[in-house]
Amino acid sequence: MTATWGLACSRCGRAGLEERALSDRGRVVAFTVLNVPGEEFLNEAPYAYVVVELEGGGRVTGWMPTVRSEADLSIGEAVRFVPGYKPGVQFVKREASETT
């Protein structure tokens, strides 16, 4: 997964930022289940909106279409990025064989 940053950091104003490769794996640090989403995701509800701490550093937000209730996901759950058919960053749970 690759992130492209703006021309300057919105926090400190530093210019000259570069594109960096990010890990496609991480762990959920926060989430909520959306039952009434925006129009573009209306047919996907319910789904989870997640904050993921990436392996190697960084946090990103994304969504998980396979999570239908709070019982389907937990803080610390191992996830991975997958290309999706909708905009945004899409994650799925990692299989047990992927977490070692």
C-alpha positions in Angstrom: 0.0 0.0 0.0 1.4 3.4 -0.8 0.4 6.8 0.7 0.9 10.1 -1.0 1.1 13.0 1.3 0.4 16.7 0.6 3.0 19.2 -0.2 3.5 20.1 3.5 2.7 18.6 6.8 -0.6 20.0 8.2 0.8 19.7 11.7 4.3 21.2 11.6 4.3 22.8 8.1 7.4 20.8 7.0 7.7 20.8 3.2 9.4 18.2 0.9 7.5 15.2 2.1 8.0 12.0 0.1 5.8 9.1 -0.9 6.5 6.0 1.3 5.5 2.4 1.0 3.3 1.3 4.0 2.7 -2.1 5.3 -0.6 -3.8 4.2 -0.9 -5.5 7.6 -1.8 -4.1 11.0 -4.1 -4.3 14.0 -7.4 -2.6 14.8 -7.0 0.1 17.5 -10.5 1.5 17.2 -13.7 0.8 15.3 -17.4 1.5 15.1 -20.1 -0.3 13.2 -22.1 1.9 10.8 -25.7 1.0 10.3 -26.7 4.3 8.6 -23.8 5.2 6.3 -23.4 7.8 3.6 -25.1 7.4 0.3 -22.1 5.8 -1.5 -22.0 2.9 1.1 -25.7 2.6 1.7 -25.9 -0.9 0.2 -23.0 -2.1 2.3 -24.4 -1.4 5.7 -23.8 -2.5 8.3 -20.0 -2.4 8.1 -17.1 -1.4 10.4 -15.2 1.8 10.1 -11.7 1.1 11.5 -8.5 2.7 12.7 -5.6 0.4 12.0 -2.1 0.7 13.4 0.2 -0.6 10.6 3.1 -2.9 11.1 6.2 -0.7 10.8 4.4 2.5 11.9 1.5 4.7 10.9 -2.2 4.6 11.4 -4.9 4.6 8.6 -8.6 4.6 8.6 -10.6 2.2 6.4 -13.7 0.0 6.3 -14.4 -3.7 6.7 -17.5 -4.8 4.7 -17.5 -8.3 6.4 -18.0 -6.9 9.9 -21.8 -6.7 10.6 -21.8 -6.2 14.4 -19.5 -5.2 17.3 -19.3 -8.9 18.1 -17.6 -9.6 14.7 -14.4 -7.6 15.6 -12.2 -6.7 18.5 -9.5 -4.2 19.4 -6.2 -5.8 18.5 -7.6 -7.9 15.7 -5.0 -8.6 13.0 -6.1 -7.3 9.6 -4.7 -6.8 6.1 -5.4 -4.4 3.3 -7.3 -5.7 0.2 -8.1 -3.9 -3.0 -11.8 -3.1 -3.0 -14.6 -2.2 -5.4 -15.5 0.9 -3.4 -13.3 4.0 -2.7 -11.3 4.1 0.5 -9.0 1.6 2.2 -10.6 -1.8 2.7 -9.4 -4.3 5.3 -10.3 -7.9 6.1 -9.4 -10.1 9.0 -6.2 -12.0 8.7 -6.4 -15.8 8.8 -4.6 -17.6 11.7 -1.9 -18.7 9.3 -1.2 -15.1 8.3 -0.7 -13.8 11.9 2.5 -15.7 12.7 
